């Protein structure tokens, strides 16, 4: 009888241990599941935060892209006659003590005000900017241009404030109808051509044109 009672007690004890073990395992399992769930939620929240930060750091091209600031095509200047005109830049020849604004448009009346753009693109850009000026006998405008020497420096200042030095590589006396000097085929170079009337004799008529061609970064 005592043995039977003893066996029952042992069996009951084993059952209790097994039940406690199962309960403990379930509790650990639930706790692990909760921890894993929280870790997953934290990872998802971290991922959402990271994505949000990346989106905030990525520039919005539609709203934040800054357009390139471009210089105006022309700028006003007041001439000696008190009138305001539009210029595209300035031409200077230090060796001849010449410096004048380059008028944006050309006409007989405007050529009495300053030198003017005759043909070509914008100042200091690839191409051949052709500038026309009167050859006054009082040396005004391009009155001294025919005395320019090869390798002399012509300076062009654009409306961005940039000044380029052009070295004269060719001078010529041409017929009025010869416009080959205005060609824009410069092989990618930045060039300027100055044109004025040419008097074959001091008291004669200006039946020819004097041309001075210069190139930036001349080699």
C-alpha positions in Angstrom: 0.0 0.0 0.0 2.8 2.4 0.9 4.6 1.5 -2.4 1.4 2.3 -4.4 1.1 5.7 -2.6 4.7 6.4 -3.2 4.4 5.7 -6.9 1.3 8.0 -7.1 3.2 10.8 -5.5 6.1 10.4 -7.8 3.8 10.2 -10.8 2.0 13.3 -9.7 5.3 15.1 -9.1 6.3 14.2 -12.6 3.1 15.5 -14.1 3.5 18.8 -12.2 7.1 19.2 -13.5 5.9 18.5 -17.0 3.0 20.9 -16.7 5.3 23.6 -15.3 7.8 23.0 -18.1 5.2 23.2 -20.8 3.8 26.4 -19.2 7.3 27.9 -19.0 8.0 27.0 -22.7 4.8 28.6 -23.8 5.5 31.8 -21.8 9.0 32.0 -23.4 7.6 31.3 -26.8 5.0 34.1 -26.4 7.6 36.5 -25.0 9.9 35.6 -27.9 7.1 36.2 -30.4 6.3 39.6 -28.8 10.0 40.6 -28.9 10.3 39.5 -32.5 7.1 41.4 -33.3 8.5 44.5 -31.7 11.8 44.2 -33.5 10.0 43.8 -36.8 7.9 46.9 -36.0 11.0 48.8 -35.0 12.8 47.8 -38.2 9.8 48.8 -40.3 9.6 52.1 -38.5 13.4 52.6 -39.0 13.0 51.8 -42.7 10.1 54.3 -43.0 12.2 57.0 -41.2 15.2 56.3 -43.4 13.1 56.4 -46.6 11.5 59.7 -45.4 14.9 61.2 -44.7 16.3 60.1 -48.1 13.3 61.6 -49.8 13.8 64.9 -47.9 17.5 64.9 -48.8 16.9 64.2 -52.5 16.6 67.5 -54.4 13.3 68.0 -56.1 14.4 68.9 -59.6 11.0 70.5 -60.4 11.1 72.8 -57.3 14.7 73.2 -56.4 16.6 73.2 -59.7 18.1 76.6 -60.1 18.2 77.9 -63.6 21.5 79.1 -65.0 21.8 82.8 -64.6 22.3 84.3 -68.0 23.6 87.8 -68.8 21.2 90.1 -70.6 21.6 90.3 -74.4 21.9 94.1 -74.2 22.5 96.8 -71.6 21.7 100.5 -71.7 24.4 103.2 -71.9 24.2 107.0 -72.2 26.1 108.4 -75.1 27.8 111.8 -75.4 24.6 113.3 -76.9 22.7 112.4 -73.7 20.6 109.7 -75.4 20.4 106.2 -74.1 21.3 103.3 -76.4 21.6 99.5 -76.1 25.1 97.9 -76.1 26.3 94.3 -76.2 29.8 95.0 -74.8 32.9 97.1 -75.2 35.8 97.0 -77.6 39.2 98.3 -76.7 42.5 98.5 -78.5 45.1 99.6 -75.9 47.9 100.3 -78.5 45.6 102.8 -80.3 44.0 104.2 -77.2 40.6 103.1 -78.4 37.7 102.1 -76.2 34.0 102.2 -77.2 30.7 100.5 -76.4 29.5 98.1 -79.1 26.0 99.1 -80.1 23.5 96.2 -80.4 22.1 97.3 -83.8 23.5 99.0 -86.9 22.2 102.0 -88.8 23.7 105.2 -90.4 22.5 107.2 -87.4 23.8 104.8 -84.8 27.3 104.8 -86.5 27.5 108.4 -85.5 27.1 107.4 -81.9 29.6 104.6 -81.6 30.8 101.4 -83.3 28.2 98.7 -83.8 27.7 95.0 -84.3 27.5 94.2 -88.0 27.3 90.4 -88.0 28.0 87.3 -85.9 27.1 86.0 -82.5 27.5 87.3 -79.0 30.8 88.8 -77.6 33.4 86.3 -76.4 31.6 83.2 -77.8 32.6 80.8 -80.5 32.2 82.5 -83.9 33.2 85.7 -85.6 31.8 88.9 -84.0 32.0 91.5 -86.7 32.1 95.2 -85.6 31.7 98.1 -87.9 32.9 101.7 -87.2 33.3 104.9 -89.1 36.7 106.1 -90.1 36.5 109.7 -89.1 39.5 111.9 -90.1 39.6 113.2 -86.5 40.5 109.7 -85.5 37.2 109.0 -83.7 35.7 105.5 -83.6 37.9 103.4 -86.0 39.7 106.4 -87.4 43.1 104.9 -86.3 42.2 101.3 -87.1 44.2 101.2 -90.3 47.4 101.7 -88.3 47.0 98.6 -86.2 49.8 96.1 -86.3 49.8 92.3 -86.5 49.8 90.7 -83.0 48.2 93.8 -81.5 45.7 93.1 -78.8 42.0 93.8 -79.2 40.0 93.5 -75.9 36.3 92.6 -75.9 34.4 92.9 -72.6 30.9 91.2 -72.6 28.0 92.0 -70.4 29.0 89.4 -67.8 32.1 91.6 -67.1 34.5 89.0 -68.8 37.3 90.5 -70.9 39.1 88.4 -73.5 42.3 89.4 -75.3 42.3 88.8 -79.1 45.5 88.9 -81.0 45.4 90.3 -84.5 46.5 87.7 -87.0 45.5 89.4 -90.3 44.8 92.8 -91.8 43.5 93.4 -95.3 42.1 96.1 -97.6 39.1 94.7 -99.5 36.4 95.8 -101.8 33.1 97.0 -100.2 31.3 94.0 -101.7 33.7 91.5 -100.3 32.0 90.0 -97.2 34.2 86.9 -96.9 35.7 88.4 -93.7 32.4 88.0 -92.0 32.3 84.2 -92.3 31.3 82.3 -89.2 33.5 79.3 -90.1 36.1 79.7 -87.3 36.9 76.0 -86.7 35.6 76.4 -83.1 37.6 79.5 -82.4 36.5 82.8 -80.8 37.2 85.6 -83.2 36.5 89.2 -83.8 36.6 91.2 -87.1 36.8 95.0 -87.1 35.8 96.8 -90.3 36.0 100.4 -91.3 36.2 102.6 -94.5 39.6 102.9 -96.1 40.8 106.0 -98.0 43.3 105.2 -100.7 44.5 108.8 -100.6 44.2 111.5 -97.9 41.8 113.5 -99.9 40.2 110.7 -101.9 37.0 108.8 -101.3 36.6 105.7 -99.1 36.3 103.2 -101.9 37.8 100.3 -100.0 37.3 98.7 -96.6 40.0 98.0 -94.0 39.7 94.8 -92.0 41.5 93.6 -88.9 40.9 90.0 -87.8 41.9 88.7 -84.4 41.5 85.5 -82.4 41.3 84.8 -78.7 44.1 82.5 -77.3 46.0 83.0 -80.5 48.8 80.5 -81.1 
